[in-house]
């Protein structure tokens, strides 16, 4: 069976498809922007971007045939900044985890504390997980 479509119908279909495609693309871009904003809220990004700048400047110096030792210094500074950035992320996550731990209710029937922060402070042996004399978590029975 041969179906013949008019050019107006084909153009209408193409316009609708292009509209759906651009809307989907805009939604994906919006989600990406929201993720980047959320990342900026959660973690400090200045060491990352400064490290990228030092790395690019070191590459530029190599491209301009400057002294390799000078470029190496910029690469080392960039590496140090990336290590600081990773350390800040880990520190922020650890702090957030401890805050979440402190706000949870303690359901242990032995110690009868209301919040886990009291158990952590007193190092209750009934519900605290420890490793090498440091508290690593709270166990809810």
N, C-alpha and C positions, 0 to 999 in steps of 0.2 A: 504494500500500500504506500503510495507516494503522497506525502503531505507537503504542500507548498505554503511557506510562510511569507507574509509580506515583509518588506524591508522595515516598516515601522515596528512590527512585532519583534523582529530580530534586534533592532536598535533598542527597544524598550527592555528586552531581556539582558542585553549587554550593559545597559545603564544600571539596571538593578543589581547585576552581578558585581560591577565595579563599585557600586555604593556599598554592598555588603562586604566586599574585600577591603575597602578603605576603612569601614567602620571596625572590622576585625583587627586591622593593622593599628588603628588608633587605640583600641582597647589594649592590645598587647604593649604598645608604647607607653600607655598610661600606667599599666601594671609594672613595667620596668622602671619608670620614673618613681612610682610609689616605693618599690623595693630599694632603690638608691637612696631616697629620702629617709626610709626607715633605717638603712645601714648607717647613714650619716647621723641619725639621732642616737643610735645605739653605741657606735664606736667613733673614736676620734680618727679623722681621715687625713689630718695635716701631715703626719709622718709619711704616709703612703704617697701623697701627691708631691711632697718635697723630694722623696726618694726617686720618684719618676723623673722629676726635673733634673736632679743631679745626674741620673743615668743618661738622660737625653743630652745633657751638656757634655758629658764624657764622650758619648758617641760623636757629637759634633766636633769635639776637639780631635778625635781620631780621624774623622773625615777631612778635617782641615790640616791634617798632618802636623799637629802640634806634638809636643813631647809626650811620649807614652806614659811617663811617670806621673805627669800632671793628670792625665785621664784616669790613671789607676787610683789616684787620690780621690777623685770624684766618685769612682765606682765603690771605693771603700766607704765613703761617707753615705752613699746611697744604700749600701748593704746594712750599715749600722742603723739607718733610719727605718729600713724594712724590719729589722729585728726589733726595734723599739715599737713599731706599729703592731707586730704580732704579740709582743709582751703586753701592750695596752689592751688588746682584744682579750687575751687570756685573763688578765687582771679584772677587766670589766665583767667577763662572764663569771668568774669566781665570786665577785662581789654580788652580782645579781642572784647567783645560786644560793649564797649564804643568806641573802635577804628573803628569798622565797622560803628557805628552810626555817628561818626564824618566825615567819608568820603562820606556819602550819600548826594546827592543833595537835597536841600529844594525846594519843589514844591509849597509852600504856596504862594498864590497871595497877601496876606495881607502884610507880612513882606519883601518879595523879597530878602531874603538872598540866597547866592549861595550854601553854605554848611550848614549842620545841626549843625556843631560845633559852628557857629556864633549864631544860635538860642539857643543852650544850654548855651553858655556863657552869653547871654543877657536875658535868660529865657523869651522868647517871649510867651505871653499868647495865641497866636493864634494857635501854632502848637506844644507846648511842653506838655508832660504828666508829671504831678508832683504828688507826694505823700508825705505829711508832709514836705513841703518845700525842697524836694530833687527831682531832675530830674530823672525820671525812663525810659523815652523814648521820641521819636519824632514821631509825628503823621503827615503822609503825606496825605493831603486831596485829 
